[in-house]
Amino acid sequence: MVRCDICGKDELLPFICSYCGKSLCSEHRLPENHDCQAAFKNQPINMKESIRSFQKPRLFWASFRTSKTELFHLAIGIFIFFLVSGLRFILAWPSIRLIALVAIGVILSFVPHELAHKFMAQHYHLWSEFRLDPFMAILSLFTAIPWIPIKLIAPGAVQIFGYSITIEQIGKISLSGPLINLIQAVLFKGLSTYMPELIFFAVLNSDLAVFNLIPLSVLDGKKVFSWNKIGWTITFAMAMVVWIFML
């Protein structure tokens, strides 16, 4: 267990700030929640201007922005997810068709999850980009070893930055990712009647939804639970029903 450098709370999987290096709990993981001066001070000028510009009202669809850094981190995150979710199958039944199936399934579950966080954050006029967490990425990669039964899919997260961020906004941003996975799981399950391969996509989405809704450490469920316990309970129950149905 590691103590949060801000509140002293014990965390099994602490969030390490990539700017100041502090060990943090989920409530203080964001730069603005632990008064991280290094986060804003060390950013290039164009990012500071971008953050300020996000305070200006704009249409939801017109707020999307990305960067080469985000795309690079996202690509590595997809590759880690690919290894964790599909390496054991590929080693057992190696084929180009299976590799393609796993790759497409990973992209259609992981990317919409992260983009949902990003779109929702930018809807609130916050700077948001996906970033790898070195410790969690290595830990996730370690669980890709076929004979390790427990799989961890948490190579990184969408980081947000802005002013006057509320618990409600953080909760809704966190909920958006698992919710899109839950919707896609049901959709792919229904379509699997016509295309059986889609059941794999449905399973990946249901796994991702349930895992991220666990109210622990830096996972989405912890922030959703802190914001709205009833909303978390309903969503988690729905995710568990879908997950069990997939079995």
C-alpha positions as CSV (number, residue, x, y, z in Angstrom):
1,M,0.0,0.0,0.0
2,V,1.2,3.5,-0.8
3,R,0.0,6.7,0.9
4,C,-1.3,9.6,-1.1
5,D,1.1,12.5,-0.8
6,I,-1.8,14.9,-0.4
7,C,-4.3,13.3,2.0
8,G,-2.4,10.3,3.3
9,K,-5.0,7.8,2.1
10,D,-3.7,4.3,1.4
11,E,-3.9,3.2,-2.2
12,L,-3.2,-0.3,-3.6
13,L,-2.5,1.1,-7.1
14,P,-1.6,4.8,-6.7
15,F,-1.6,7.3,-9.5
16,I,1.9,8.8,-10.1
17,C,1.8,12.3,-11.5
18,S,3.9,12.5,-14.6
19,Y,4.7,16.1,-13.9
20,C,5.7,16.3,-10.2
21,G,6.2,12.6,-9.4
22,K,3.9,12.5,-6.4
23,S,2.0,9.4,-5.4
24,L,-1.8,10.2,-5.4
25,C,-5.2,8.7,-4.8
26,S,-8.0,8.9,-7.3
27,E,-9.4,12.1,-5.8
28,H,-6.1,14.0,-6.2
29,R,-4.7,12.4,-9.4
30,L,-5.6,15.4,-11.6
31,P,-3.0,18.2,-11.7
32,E,-5.6,20.8,-10.5
33,N,-6.7,18.6,-7.6
34,H,-3.2,18.4,-6.0
35,D,-2.2,22.0,-7.1
36,C,0.5,20.7,-9.4
37,Q,2.5,23.8,-10.4
38,A,4.8,21.7,-12.6
39,A,1.9,20.6,-14.8
40,F,1.0,24.0,-16.1
41,K,4.5,25.6,-15.8
42,N,6.2,22.9,-17.8
43,Q,3.7,22.8,-20.7
44,P,4.5,24.5,-24.0
45,I,2.9,27.8,-24.7
46,N,0.6,26.4,-27.3
47,M,-0.9,24.0,-24.7
48,K,-1.5,26.9,-22.3
49,E,-3.3,28.8,-25.0
50,S,-5.3,25.6,-25.9
51,I,-6.4,25.2,-22.2
52,R,-7.5,28.9,-22.1
53,S,-9.3,28.5,-25.4
54,F,-11.3,25.5,-24.1
55,Q,-12.9,27.9,-21.5
56,K,-14.7,29.5,-24.5
57,P,-18.1,28.0,-25.3
58,R,-18.1,25.9,-28.5
59,L,-20.2,23.2,-30.2
60,F,-19.7,19.7,-28.9
61,W,-18.6,18.3,-32.2
62,A,-16.4,21.2,-32.9
63,S,-14.3,20.9,-29.7
64,F,-12.3,17.8,-30.7
65,R,-8.6,18.3,-30.7
66,T,-5.6,15.9,-30.6
67,S,-1.9,15.9,-31.0
68,K,0.9,13.7,-32.3
69,T,1.9,12.9,-28.7
70,E,-1.6,11.7,-27.9
71,L,-1.8,9.5,-31.1
72,F,1.6,8.0,-30.2
73,H,0.5,7.1,-26.7
74,L,-2.8,5.8,-27.9
75,A,-1.1,3.6,-30.4
76,I,1.1,2.0,-27.7
77,G,-2.0,1.6,-25.5
78,I,-3.8,-0.2,-28.3
79,F,-0.8,-2.5,-28.8
80,I,-0.6,-3.3,-25.0
81,F,-4.4,-4.1,-25.0
82,F,-3.9,-6.3,-28.1
83,L,-1.2,-8.4,-26.3
84,V,-3.1,-8.6,-23.0
85,S,-6.4,-9.6,-24.6
86,G,-5.3,-11.8,-27.6
87,L,-1.8,-13.1,-27.1
88,R,-2.9,-16.3,-25.5
89,F,-5.3,-17.0,-28.3
90,I,-2.9,-16.2,-31.0
91,L,-0.2,-18.4,-29.6
92,A,-2.7,-21.3,-29.3
93,W,-4.2,-20.8,-32.8
94,P,-1.8,-18.7,-34.9
95,S,-3.4,-17.3,-38.0
96,I,-3.6,-14.0,-39.8
97,R,-7.4,-14.1,-39.6
98,L,-7.3,-14.4,-35.8
99,I,-4.7,-11.6,-35.4
100,A,-6.9,-9.3,-37.6
101,L,-10.0,-10.3,-35.5
102,V,-8.2,-9.5,-32.2
103,A,-6.8,-6.2,-33.6
104,I,-10.1,-5.0,-34.9
105,G,-11.9,-6.0,-31.6
106,V,-9.3,-4.1,-29.5
107,I,-9.6,-1.0,-31.6
108,L,-13.4,-1.1,-31.5
109,S,-13.5,-1.4,-27.7
110,F,-10.4,0.5,-26.4
111,V,-10.5,3.6,-28.7
112,P,-14.2,4.4,-28.3
113,H,-13.8,4.1,-24.5
114,E,-10.9,6.6,-24.5
115,L,-12.6,8.9,-27.0
116,A,-15.8,9.0,-24.9
117,H,-13.7,10.3,-22.0
118,K,-12.0,12.8,-24.3
119,F,-15.2,14.1,-26.0
120,M,-17.0,14.5,-22.7
121,A,-14.1,16.4,-21.1
122,Q,-13.9,18.7,-24.2
123,H,-17.6,19.1,-24.0
124,Y,-16.9,20.8,-20.6
125,H,-14.2,22.9,-22.3
126,L,-11.4,21.1,-20.6
127,W,-8.0,20.2,-22.2
128,S,-7.9,16.4,-22.5
129,E,-5.5,13.9,-24.0
130,F,-4.7,10.3,-23.6
131,R,-1.4,9.6,-21.9
132,L,0.3,6.3,-20.9
133,D,1.1,5.6,-17.3
134,P,4.5,3.9,-17.4
135,F,3.9,1.9,-14.2
136,M,0.4,0.7,-15.2
137,A,1.5,0.1,-18.8
138,I,4.3,-2.2,-17.7
139,L,2.0,-3.9,-15.2
140,S,-0.6,-4.4,-17.9
141,L,2.0,-5.8,-20.3
142,F,3.2,-8.2,-17.7
143,T,-0.3,-9.7,-17.4
144,A,-0.2,-10.4,-21.2
145,I,1.9,-13.5,-20.3
146,P,-0.5,-16.4,-21.2
147,W,-0.2,-18.4,-18.0
148,I,-1.1,-15.4,-15.8
149,P,-4.9,-15.8,-15.2
150,I,-5.7,-12.2,-14.1
151,K,-5.5,-9.7,-16.9
152,L,-5.0,-6.0,-16.3
153,I,-6.0,-3.5,-19.1
154,A,-5.0,-0.1,-17.8
155,P,-2.0,1.2,-19.8
156,G,-3.0,4.8,-19.4
157,A,-5.9,7.3,-19.2
158,V,-7.3,10.5,-20.6
159,Q,-5.8,13.3,-18.6
160,I,-7.8,16.4,-18.2
161,F,-6.8,20.0,-17.3
162,G,-8.8,23.1,-16.7
163,Y,-10.2,25.4,-14.1
164,S,-13.1,24.8,-11.6
165,I,-13.6,21.2,-12.4
166,T,-16.5,19.8,-10.4
167,I,-17.0,16.3,-9.0
168,E,-20.0,15.9,-11.2
169,Q,-18.0,16.7,-14.3
170,I,-15.3,14.2,-13.3
171,G,-18.0,11.6,-12.6
172,K,-19.7,12.1,-16.0
173,I,-16.4,12.1,-17.8
174,S,-15.4,8.8,-16.1
175,L,-18.8,7.2,-16.7
176,S,-18.8,7.9,-20.4
177,G,-16.1,5.4,-21.2
178,P,-17.6,2.3,-19.6
179,L,-21.1,3.3,-20.8
180,I,-20.0,3.3,-24.4
181,N,-18.5,-0.1,-23.9
182,L,-21.7,-1.4,-22.4
183,I,-23.8,-0.1,-25.3
184,Q,-21.3,-1.6,-27.8
185,A,-21.4,-5.0,-26.0
186,V,-25.1,-5.2,-26.4
187,L,-25.0,-4.0,-30.0
188,F,-22.2,-6.5,-31.0
189,K,-24.0,-9.3,-29.2
190,G,-27.2,-8.7,-31.2
191,L,-25.3,-8.5,-34.5
192,S,-23.4,-11.7,-33.7
193,T,-26.5,-13.6,-34.8
194,Y,-25.6,-12.7,-38.3
195,M,-21.8,-12.6,-37.9
196,P,-20.6,-15.0,-35.1
197,E,-17.1,-13.3,-34.9
198,L,-18.7,-10.2,-33.4
199,I,-19.3,-12.1,-30.1
200,F,-15.5,-11.6,-29.4
201,F,-16.0,-7.8,-29.8
202,A,-19.0,-8.0,-27.4
203,V,-16.9,-9.9,-24.8
204,L,-14.1,-7.4,-25.0
205,N,-16.4,-4.5,-24.5
206,S,-18.2,-6.1,-21.6
207,D,-14.9,-7.0,-19.9
208,L,-13.7,-3.4,-20.3
209,A,-16.9,-2.0,-18.9
210,V,-17.0,-4.2,-15.8
211,F,-13.2,-3.8,-15.1
212,N,-13.3,0.0,-15.4
213,L,-16.4,0.3,-13.2
214,I,-14.7,-1.4,-10.2
215,P,-14.5,1.4,-7.6
216,L,-10.8,1.1,-6.9
217,S,-7.8,3.4,-7.2
218,V,-7.5,5.2,-10.5
219,L,-10.3,3.3,-12.3
220,D,-13.4,5.1,-13.7
221,G,-15.6,3.4,-11.1
222,K,-14.0,5.1,-8.2
223,K,-14.7,8.5,-9.6
224,V,-18.3,7.6,-10.6
225,F,-18.9,6.2,-7.2
226,S,-17.6,9.3,-5.5
227,W,-19.9,11.5,-7.6
228,N,-23.1,9.4,-7.6
229,K,-23.4,6.1,-5.7
230,I,-26.8,5.3,-7.0
231,G,-25.8,5.9,-10.6
232,W,-22.7,3.8,-10.1
233,T,-24.7,1.0,-8.6
234,I,-27.2,0.9,-11.4
235,T,-24.5,1.1,-14.1
236,F,-22.3,-1.6,-12.5
237,A,-25.3,-3.9,-12.0
238,M,-26.2,-3.5,-15.7
239,A,-22.6,-4.2,-16.7
240,M,-22.5,-7.3,-14.6
241,V,-25.7,-8.6,-16.1
242,V,-24.3,-8.1,-19.6
243,W,-21.0,-9.6,-18.6
244,I,-22.6,-12.7,-17.1
245,F,-24.9,-13.0,-20.2
246,M,-21.7,-13.0,-22.4
247,L,-20.4,-16.0,-20.4
